Structures are given as structure tokens and as C-alpha cells.
Amino acid sequence: MNIALAIAIVTVAGLLGSVILVLAAKFMAVEEDPRIGEVAGCLPGANCGACGYAGCADYAKAIVESGAPVNKCVPGGAKAAAEVAKVMGVEAGATATIKATVRCQGKPGVCTQNFDYHGVSSCDAAAALYGGPKACVFGCLGMGDCVKACKFDAIHVVDGIAKVDPEKCTGCGACAAACPKSVIELSANMEQKPRVLCHNTEKGALTNKECQTGCIGCMKCQKTCPSEAIKVENFLASIDYSQCTGCGQCVEVCPKGVIVRP
């Protein structure tokens, strides 16, 4: 009899607890603006964080509740911005085209090796061992950490160097974040414009010993550029794409083949 009573008491208590929870969920629930789901549906779902938020859901919530700009989704680009703008009843605004570039051409045979590496096949692991096997401590290690990080199949290791497929690249930045050498650069509006494929900031004489295709800081590109879009600082050339006209004169004068056309 005592056992039966105990079971009955527990059962009643459980039912009462369930009723209380259901009522609490109903009366204490905070209704979500339905536009949050609509905006989230316009986004690609990559959750890459390139917009500056934790993921697509967080960004959608910020757009609806905090008035965040609708054109911050890098993978979604202009299409996603236009769709989100339609939901929100605002103008989409200009959307920059961002692409990744691997600033290195130091494949085996071109860049000197200090030692043979036989450890874990990971750029991060290799970099932890004396900076990696390459004589150039700035170069791509080519073990594919960036490949694993990319959700769009836009980067692969070819001849020991990571290469970006610009048609697939969304500019999300996952590859750049995964690279322990910071050799992957994100740039906006650089279509059909030259790239500087070197990341070495050592003096030219030392760079010359380490890699056949390293920037030696000779400044020929800077002196030749008619739009003053290219500068050499710390023995390394860099291009300001907001000023670059894509004329290609820097490509023609570079003695090391560091500056290339897409």
C-alpha cells in the first residue's frame, strides 16, 4: 500500500510539474520577430563569421533587432544583400567583392629547404618546428590547413603551394584564419588586377638566397606605377586596389616575377 501511494504521489507531482512548465513556457515566452527567420533564410548558412557576427543566425538577429547593415554577408555577396534588403524594406547598398590570394610562389625547387619534415601533415604543426622546413619563414608550407578550413572547396594545394580558385572563393576569410604564416591575404575589388605573390619582409639579399621568386624590394614597381598604387615597405611590395588601374606596368618591370596578373 505504501509503495502504491508513493507511486501515485510521484505521478501527480510529475503531472503538476509538467503543467507548470507548459504554462510557464506559454506565458513567459518572448515572441521572436518572424523577419529574423526570413533574413536567415536569405543567407548562405556558412556561419563563417566574415560579417563580424557569430554566425548567420546571429547576424540575422542583429539586422532585424539592431539595424545592422544588410550587406555584410561576404559569401552571399550582392544577391544575399538584395534579398535581405527586400525583407527589411531598405536599400542594399554597395557590396565589395572580396577574394583571397596566397602571397607565395615558393614551391619545392624554387624555395630552399632547411630540412626534411616528416611530422604531422599540418601547417600549424610544421610551423611550430623551427618555423617550418622552408628557408623562407614567411612562405606557404603547403600542408593544407587552409584547404580543410574552406567550406566552399575554393582552395587546394598544387605543387606544394596553396592556390585559390577565384570563381569559388567567397572571401569568407576561413583560409586566412587557418594559415599559421599569415600568407593568405583578403582584398576587395581586385578583379583583373595584379597580385604581389610574396610575403617576405627580409632584406633583398637574404630573400634572394632563400627563394627564386621572392620580392627583393628593388622598388622598380613603385617607381613605374603611374597611379601610385604600389608601395614598397619593409622590403616588400603591396598594392592599393582602390588606386590600381590594372595597367600591368608593375608586372612587366618586376625582375623576380613576384607581381603577376590573375
Disulfide bonds with the S-S distance in Angstrom:
none
